[in-house]
Amino acid sequence: MMSGSELGRRQFLRLSALGVLPAVSSVSSKQVVDVSEMGARGDGRTLNTHALQRAIDSVHDAGGGVVVLTPGIFLSGGLMLRSRVTLHLEAGAVLLGSTNTEDYEYHPGPPVEGDANGRHLIFALDAEDIAVTGQGTIDGNGAAFWHRKGRPAPRGEDLWGDVIAWDYEPATQRRPSPMLEFARCRNLRIEGITLRNAAGWTLRPVACESVFIHGIRVRNPVYAPNTDGMDITACRNVFVSDCDIATGDDAICIKSENPYGELLPTKNITVTNCVLSTCCNGFKVGTATHGRVENIVFSNSVIYNDDSTPLNQRLTSGIALEIVDGGAMQGVTISNIRMENARTPLFIRLGRRTPGAGSSLRNLRIDGLHATGAILTSSITGLPGMPVEDIVVSNSSFYSGEHGRASWAQKEVPEQSEKYPEARMFGRLPASGLYIRHAHGIRLHNLECLSSSPEERATLVCDDGSDLEIHALRSAAPDSPASIIQLHNCKDVFVHGHRAPAMTGAFLRVSGGESAGISLVANDLSRAAAPVAVVAGAAPAALTSHPL
């Protein structure tokens, strides 16, 4: 049988080869600790909280190093990760959360009860140079903390707005959530690990700087309530790449709040090369956006549900960008994203959920978004006197299989200014491809909006817009007298580079007494019955046309 020192040396050599050890010359075999040396037993029954914490503390006290979990199931309550310690789970190692809430110490900061509540399987506060790595698994034992509500099954015609996670609710608000919480930390690395069965949120770095999250897998049941995959909150300089997330709430969510101190901006965040699946939002900014969110990049990723996925288990939104609590969002770039079966591909919302709060949302760039299987209309909306500003959507396509009904085109869309923001908040919308309201400086270039089912609505509807550019929109003619583009009370609009599809009625419909400065330039409208219909209070002088 190997002695502890022999085991330490062997672990040191193996972990050095894997690049797990801290990159400092002072590392010795004494700083590689197998948790079994501290009395931990991987039998799935023994509560190992104290043994695991002793291992972490001993490595920290020695100046830093690695705590190793070898293959086995290590049952534990809450652990505190400390500076210069790497927690490494080898393949076959499972850190299993206790089902007893008394095994999780409460850490002041978040509310005592709630989605994030101060109890965690792994927690770090004011730590630096810490990591959780390996090919092992952290399992939160989440099913012990939920139960079915017993609500009636939704009717088939209501499934478009239903969410399977509504079938369940927390059995206790003292559940450990987030499962992994890192607060006010610097130089944090999460790599290779599988996180599964979280009782609530899965992973949250909050008020952290220099965060690297690479190659992790998140696996929570699609019906598991409030099981966000990743909540990046009030952090700066965050790099997320090559992650595979399937969960029951937002897959990746960016927030701006800080229960641990002063409100900090969330800035300089990159998310790339990820695969996301959920019944909620794939990539989301908001809610809980009380401060600034800026310099965000999301790219080269897939957001999906399988074709066989029931409707109420599909993504409510592929991408949701929301500011409703008094914060400000600017400098967001999204590119090269493919979506399959997201109910709503794109949802951008500026609201006022917090009374009296003045929010802003501007300077967004979205390019190369390709979505199939949509059933709800994408939307970009602000509020009267509080418009979204400076948004470009380009080189993107939205494909739907839903029958768009003429009755939806006549619907008056409620403002819902103080309502929780979500893509289904407006119900069915009067446009098939994109609905815009209370917006300034929107640029649409080379969009394709098509449906495999009959469509009786306009492709694009804009209400109360100014300084708009609509270029090279491609769609089929509606199966009704509806126009391709409808503008209501819009000013300074430049419509160019279009080719009307065959069987189009009036290509553009202009309404509202505040309409002004609308220009049609260099469009091929020869296949439309009429270039323009000016109706409902709009003056003919509001529009000028210069065809090809």
C-alpha positions in Angstrom: 0.0 0.0 0.0 1.4 3.4 -0.9 2.2 5.9 1.8 0.7 9.4 1.7 3.9 10.9 0.5 4.2 8.4 -2.3 0.6 9.0 -3.3 1.3 12.8 -3.2 4.3 12.5 -5.5 2.4 10.3 -7.9 -0.5 12.8 -8.0 2.0 15.7 -8.4 3.5 14.1 -11.5 0.2 13.3 -13.1 -1.4 16.7 -12.4 1.8 18.4 -13.7 1.4 16.6 -17.0 -2.2 17.7 -17.2 -1.4 21.3 -16.5 -3.6 21.4 -13.4 -1.0 22.6 -10.9 -0.5 26.3 -10.3 2.3 27.7 -12.5 4.7 28.6 -9.7 8.1 27.2 -9.0 7.4 26.6 -5.3 4.8 23.8 -5.9 5.8 20.6 -4.1 4.2 17.2 -3.6 2.9 18.4 -0.2 0.6 20.7 -2.1 -1.2 17.9 -3.9 -3.7 16.3 -1.5 -5.9 13.3 -2.2 -9.0 13.7 -0.2 -8.8 10.1 1.0 -5.7 11.2 3.0 -8.0 13.4 5.0 -10.5 10.6 5.7 -12.9 11.2 2.8 -14.7 8.1 1.6 -16.2 7.9 -1.9 -18.9 5.4 -1.0 -21.9 7.7 -1.7 -23.1 7.4 1.9 -20.5 8.9 4.2 -20.9 12.7 4.7 -17.5 14.1 3.8 -17.9 17.8 4.4 -15.4 18.1 7.1 -12.8 15.9 5.5 -13.0 17.7 2.2 -12.8 21.1 3.9 -9.7 20.0 5.8 -8.1 19.1 2.5 -8.9 22.5 1.0 -7.7 24.3 4.2 -4.5 22.3 4.4 -3.5 23.1 0.8 -4.4 26.8 1.3 -2.3 26.9 4.5 0.6 25.4 2.7 0.6 28.2 0.1 -1.6 26.6 -2.5 -1.9 23.6 -4.7 -4.5 20.9 -5.7 -7.1 19.0 -3.9 -7.9 15.8 -5.8 -11.0 13.7 -5.8 -10.3 10.2 -7.2 -13.0 8.0 -8.7 -15.9 7.5 -6.3 -19.0 9.3 -5.0 -18.2 11.8 -2.3 -21.3 13.0 -0.4 -20.9 16.5 1.0 -22.5 19.6 2.3 -21.3 23.1 1.6 -17.6 23.7 1.0 -15.5 26.9 1.0 -12.9 27.1 -1.7 -9.9 29.3 -0.7 -7.2 31.2 -2.5 -4.6 29.4 -4.6 -6.5 26.1 -4.4 -7.6 24.0 -7.3 -10.3 21.4 -6.7 -9.6 18.7 -9.3 -12.1 15.9 -9.9 -10.7 13.0 -11.9 -12.8 11.1 -14.4 -15.2 8.9 -12.4 -15.2 11.2 -9.4 -18.5 12.7 -8.2 -19.0 15.4 -5.7 -22.6 14.7 -4.6 -24.6 17.4 -2.7 -26.3 16.4 0.5 -30.1 16.5 0.6 -30.2 18.0 4.1 -30.3 21.8 4.0 -28.6 21.9 7.4 -25.4 20.7 5.8 -25.1 24.0 3.9 -23.8 27.0 5.8 -25.6 30.3 5.0 -23.2 32.9 3.7 -24.5 36.5 4.1 -25.1 38.5 1.0 -28.0 37.1 -1.0 -31.5 36.9 0.5 -32.1 34.2 3.0 -34.7 32.7 0.6 -34.9 32.9 -3.2 -33.4 31.7 -6.4 -30.0 32.7 -5.0 -30.1 32.3 -1.3 -26.6 32.1 0.3 -26.4 28.3 0.5 -24.0 26.5 -2.0 -22.2 23.3 -2.5 -19.1 25.2 -3.4 -18.6 28.8 -2.3 -15.7 31.2 -2.5 -15.5 34.8 -1.2 -12.7 37.3 -1.8 -10.5 34.5 -3.1 -7.9 34.6 -5.9 -6.2 32.1 -8.2 -8.8 29.4 -7.6 -10.1 26.7 -10.0 -12.5 23.7 -10.3 -11.2 21.4 -13.0 -11.2 17.8 -14.3 -13.3 15.2 -16.0 -15.4 14.5 -13.0 -18.9 15.5 -12.0 -20.5 17.8 -9.4 -24.1 16.7 -8.7 -26.4 18.8 -6.7 -29.0 16.1 -6.0 -31.6 18.6 -7.2 -34.6 16.3 -7.4 -34.7 16.2 -3.6 -35.4 19.9 -3.6 -38.4 20.1 -6.1 -41.9 18.7 -6.2 -44.7 18.8 -8.7 -47.3 21.5 -8.4 -50.2 19.4 -9.6 -51.4 22.1 -12.0 -53.8 21.1 -14.8 -52.2 20.0 -18.0 -52.2 22.9 -20.5 -54.6 22.8 -23.4 -53.1 22.0 -26.8 -53.9 25.5 -28.1 -52.0 27.0 -25.2 -48.8 25.1 -25.5 -47.2 27.9 -27.5 -47.0 30.0 -24.3 -46.5 27.2 -21.7 -43.3 26.1 -20.1 -42.7 22.6 -18.8 -40.8 23.8 -15.8 -44.0 25.4 -14.5 -45.0 21.8 -13.5 -42.5 21.9 -10.7 -41.6 24.3 -7.8 -39.0 24.3 -5.1 -39.9 22.1 -2.1 -38.0 24.6 0.0 -36.6 28.1 -0.6 -33.6 27.0 1.5 -32.3 24.8 -1.3 -28.6 25.4 -2.1 -28.6 27.9 -5.0 -26.4 28.6 -6.9 -24.8 25.2 -6.6 -21.4 26.9 -7.3 -21.1 30.6 -6.1 -17.9 32.7 -6.5 -18.2 36.2 -5.0 -15.6 39.0 -5.4 -13.0 36.6 -6.7 -10.1 37.2 -9.0 -8.5 34.8 -11.5 -11.2 32.1 -11.4 -11.0 29.0 -13.7 -13.7 26.4 -14.2 -12.7 23.8 -16.8 -13.7 20.4 -18.1 -16.1 19.6 -15.3 -19.7 18.3 -15.6 -22.3 20.1 -13.4 -25.6 18.3 -13.1 -28.8 18.2 -11.1 -28.5 21.6 -9.5 -31.2 22.4 -7.0 -31.4 26.0 -8.3 -29.0 28.1 -10.3 -26.0 26.1 -11.3 -23.0 28.4 -11.5 -22.7 32.1 -10.6 -19.6 34.2 -10.6 -20.6 37.5 -9.0 -18.5 40.7 -8.7 -15.5 38.7 -10.0 -12.6 39.7 -12.3 -10.7 37.6 -14.8 -13.0 34.5 -15.1 -12.2 31.6 -17.4 -14.9 29.0 -18.0 -13.9 26.4 -20.6 -15.3 23.1 -21.8 -17.9 22.5 -19.1 -21.1 20.4 -19.4 -24.3 21.4 -17.6 -27.0 18.8 -17.4 -30.2 19.7 -15.5 -33.6 18.2 -16.3 -35.7 20.4 -18.7 -38.5 20.5 -16.1 -36.2 21.6 -13.2 -37.3 25.0 -11.9 -34.9 28.0 -11.8 -31.9 25.9 -12.9 -30.0 28.5 -14.8 -26.9 27.1 -16.4 -24.6 30.1 -15.8 -25.3 33.5 -14.4 -22.5 36.0 -15.0 -23.2 38.8 -12.6 -21.4 42.2 -12.1 -18.2 40.6 -13.4 -15.6 42.0 -15.7 -13.2 40.3 -18.1 -15.0 36.9 -18.5 -14.2 34.3 -21.1 -16.6 31.5 -21.7 -15.9 28.9 -24.5 -16.7 25.4 -25.7 -19.5 24.8 -23.2 -22.4 22.3 -23.6 -25.4 23.4 -21.5 -28.8 21.7 -21.3 -31.1 22.9 -18.5 -34.5 23.9 -17.3 -34.1 27.7 -17.2 -31.8 30.3 -18.9 -28.8 28.5 -20.3 -26.4 31.5 -20.1 -27.6 34.7 -18.4 -25.8 38.0 -17.8 -27.0 40.2 -15.0 -25.9 43.4 -13.3 -26.6 43.4 -9.6 -24.3 42.7 -6.5 -25.7 41.3 -3.3 -22.1 41.4 -1.9 -21.5 45.2 -2.1 -21.5 48.2 -4.4 -23.2 48.0 -7.8 -20.6 47.2 -10.4 -20.8 47.2 -14.2 -20.9 43.9 -16.0 -18.4 44.4 -18.8 -16.0 42.7 -21.2 -17.7 39.4 -21.5 -17.1 36.9 -24.4 -19.1 33.8 -24.9 -18.2 31.6 -27.9 -18.4 28.1 -29.4 -21.2 26.9 -27.1 -24.2 24.6 -27.5 -27.3 25.6 -25.5 -30.6 23.9 -25.0 -33.4 24.7 -22.6 -37.2 25.4 -22.3 -36.4 29.0 -21.4 -33.9 31.4 -22.9 -30.7 30.3 -24.6 -28.5 33.4 -24.3 -30.0 36.2 -22.1 -29.0 39.5 -20.8 -31.3 40.4 -17.9 -33.3 40.7 -15.8 -31.8 41.9 -12.5 -30.0 44.6 -14.6 -29.7 47.5 -12.1 -26.3 48.6 -13.3 -24.4 48.9 -16.6 -23.9 46.0 -19.0 -21.4 46.7 -21.8 -19.0 45.2 -24.2 -20.6 41.8 -24.5 -19.8 39.4 -27.3 -21.8 36.1 -28.1 -20.6 34.2 -31.2 -20.2 31.0 -33.1 -22.8 29.0 -31.1 -25.8 26.7 -31.5 -29.1 27.1 -29.7 -31.5 24.2 -30.2 -34.3 21.8 -29.3 -34.8 18.6 -31.2 -37.7 18.3 -33.7 -39.3 15.8 -31.4 -39.3 18.1 -28.4 -42.8 19.0 -27.2 -43.8 22.6 -27.7 -43.8 23.6 -24.1 -40.3 22.2 -23.7 -38.8 24.3 -26.4 -36.8 27.5 -26.0 -39.1 30.5 -25.3 -36.4 32.7 -26.8 -33.1 31.9 -28.5 -31.6 35.3 -27.7 -33.2 37.7 -25.1 -31.7 41.1 -24.4 -33.7 42.9 -21.6 -33.2 46.0 -19.5 -36.1 46.7 -17.2 -34.7 47.6 -13.7 -33.0 50.9 -14.3 -29.7 49.7 -15.8 -28.1 50.4 -19.1 -27.1 48.0 -21.9 -24.7 49.0 -24.7 -22.0 47.6 -26.8 -23.5 44.1 -27.4 -22.3 42.1 -30.5 -24.0 38.8 -31.5 -22.8 36.9 -34.5 -22.9 33.5 -36.3 -25.6 31.9 -34.3 -27.7 28.9 -35.5 -31.0 28.1 -33.8 -33.4 25.2 -34.2 -36.9 25.2 -32.8 -36.6 28.2 -30.6 -40.1 29.5 -30.2 -38.9 33.1 -30.6 -35.5 33.7 -32.2 -34.9 37.2 -31.0 -36.4 39.3 -28.2 -35.1 42.7 -27.3 -37.0 44.7 -24.6 -36.5 48.0 -22.8 -39.1 48.2 -20.0 -39.8 49.7 -16.6 -40.4 46.9 -14.2 -38.9 48.9 -11.4 -41.2 52.0 -11.0 -39.4 55.2 -11.6 -36.3 53.5 -13.0 -34.8 55.1 -16.1 -33.2 52.3 -18.3 -31.5 52.5 -21.6 -30.7 50.0 -24.3 -28.5 51.0 -27.3 -25.7 50.1 -29.6 -26.4 46.4 -30.4 -25.0 44.5 -33.4 -26.6 41.3 -34.5 -25.2 39.5 -37.6 -25.5 36.0 -39.0 -28.5 34.8 -37.0 -30.1 31.8 -38.6 -33.3 30.4 -37.0 -35.6 27.6 -38.0 -38.8 26.3 -36.4 -40.0 29.6 -34.9 -43.6 30.0 -33.9 -43.6 33.5 -32.3 -42.5 36.7 -33.8 -39.1 38.3 -33.0 -39.5 41.8 -31.5 -37.5 44.9 -30.7 -39.5 47.2 -28.3 -39.1 50.1 -26.0 -41.7 52.4 -24.3 -43.3 55.7 -25.3 -40.6 58.3 -24.8 -38.0 55.7 -23.9 -37.0 54.1 -27.2 -34.4 51.4 -27.9 -31.6 53.0 -29.9 -28.9 52.2 -32.5 -29.6 48.5 -33.3 -28.4 46.7 -36.4 -29.7 43.3 -37.5 -28.0 42.0 -40.6 -27.5 38.9 -42.7 -30.0 36.9 -40.8 -32.9 34.5 -41.5 -36.1 33.6 -39.5 -38.0 30.5 -40.7 -41.4 29.7 -39.2 -43.8 26.8 -39.5 -46.7 28.5 -37.8 -49.9 29.5 -39.6 -50.0 33.3 -39.2 -53.6 34.4 -38.9 -55.1 37.7 -40.2 -56.9 38.2 -36.8 -53.4 38.6 -35.2 -52.6 41.3 -37.7 -55.5 43.4 -36.3 -54.5 43.0 -32.7 -53.7 46.0 -30.5 -50.4 45.2 -28.8 -50.4 46.2 -25.1 -47.5 48.2 -23.7 -46.9 45.9 -20.7 -44.4 48.5 -19.4 -44.0 47.0 -15.9 -44.5 43.4 -16.7 -41.7 40.8 -16.4 -40.0 40.7 -19.8 -40.4 37.5 -21.9 -41.0 36.8 -25.5 -44.6 35.7 -25.0 -45.6 38.8 -23.0 -47.4 40.4 -26.0 -49.0 37.2 -27.2 -49.4 36.9 -31.0 -48.0 39.9 -32.9 -49.2 41.6 -36.1 -46.0 40.8 -38.0 -44.7 37.4 -39.1 -41.0 38.1 -39.1 -40.1 41.2 -36.9 -42.1 43.6 -34.8 -40.6 46.9 -33.8 -42.1 49.6 -31.6 -40.7 52.7 -29.8 -37.3 52.6 -31.5 -34.8 55.0 -32.9 -31.9 54.3 -35.2 -32.7 50.7 -36.3 -30.9 49.3 -39.3 -32.1 46.1 -41.0 -29.9 44.7 -43.7 -30.4 41.5 -45.8 -33.0 39.8 -43.7 -35.0 36.7 -44.8 -38.3 35.9 -43.2 -40.1 32.9 -44.6 -42.8 30.4 -43.5 -43.7 26.9 -44.5 -47.3 27.5 -43.6 -49.9 30.1 -44.8 -49.0 33.6 -43.5 -51.7 36.3 -43.5 -49.6 39.1 -41.7 -47.1 41.6 -42.9 -43.5 40.5 -42.7 -42.3 43.6 -40.9 -44.3 46.0 -38.7 -42.9 49.1 -37.1 -44.9 51.4 -34.8 -43.4 54.7 -33.5 -40.0 54.4 -35.1 -37.6 57.1 -36.2 -34.4 57.2 -38.2 -34.9 53.7 -39.6 -33.3 51.9 -42.5 -34.8 48.8 -44.1 -32.7 47.2 -46.8 -33.1 44.0 -48.8 -35.9 42.3 -46.9 -36.8 38.9 -48.5 -40.1 37.2 -47.8 -43.1 35.6 -49.6 -46.2 37.5 -50.3 -48.8 37.2 -47.5 -51.8 35.0 -48.1 -54.0 38.0 -47.6 -54.1 41.7 -48.7 -51.5 42.5 -46.0 -48.4 44.4 -47.2 -44.8 43.2 -46.8 -43.9 46.2 -44.7 -46.2 48.3 -42.5 -45.1 51.6 -40.9 -47.3 53.4 -38.3 -46.3 56.9 -37.1 -42.8 56.4 -38.3 -40.4 59.2 -39.3 -37.3 59.4 -41.4 -37.4 56.0 -42.9 -35.2 54.8 -45.7 -36.5 51.7 -47.6 -34.3 50.5 -50.4 -32.9 47.5 -52.2 -36.1 45.4 -52.1 -37.7 43.1 -54.7 -41.4 42.6 -54.1 -42.4 38.9 -54.3 -45.0 37.8 -56.8 -48.6 38.2 -55.8 -47.9 41.1 -53.4 -50.6 43.6 -52.8 -49.3 47.0 -51.7 -45.6 46.5 -50.9 -45.6 49.2 -48.2 -48.4 50.4 -46.0 -48.1 53.7 -44.2 -50.5 54.9 -41.5 -50.8 57.4 -38.7 -50.8 61.2 -38.7 -47.3 61.4 -37.3 -45.7 59.6 -40.3 -43.2 61.8 -42.2 -40.0 61.6 -44.2 -40.4 58.0 -45.6 -38.4 57.3 -48.7 -38.5 54.4 -51.1 -35.4 54.3 -53.2 -34.1 51.8 -55.8 -36.7 49.1 -55.1 -38.1 46.7 -57.8 -41.8 46.7 -57.0 -42.9 45.6 -60.4 -44.6 42.4 -59.1 -46.6 44.3 -56.4 -50.1 45.4 -57.2 -49.1 48.9 -55.8 -45.9 50.3 -54.4 -47.6 52.0 -51.4 -50.9 52.3 -49.6 -51.2 55.5 -47.5 -54.1 55.0 -45.1 -55.5 55.8 -41.6 -54.5 59.4 -41.2 -51.2 59.4 -43.0 -50.6 62.2 -45.5 -49.4 61.3 -49.0 -46.7 63.9 -48.5 -45.2 61.7 -45.8 -43.7 59.5 -48.5 -41.5 59.9 -51.6 -40.7 57.1 -54.0 -37.9 56.7 -56.5 -38.2 53.2 -58.1 -35.5 51.5 -60.2 
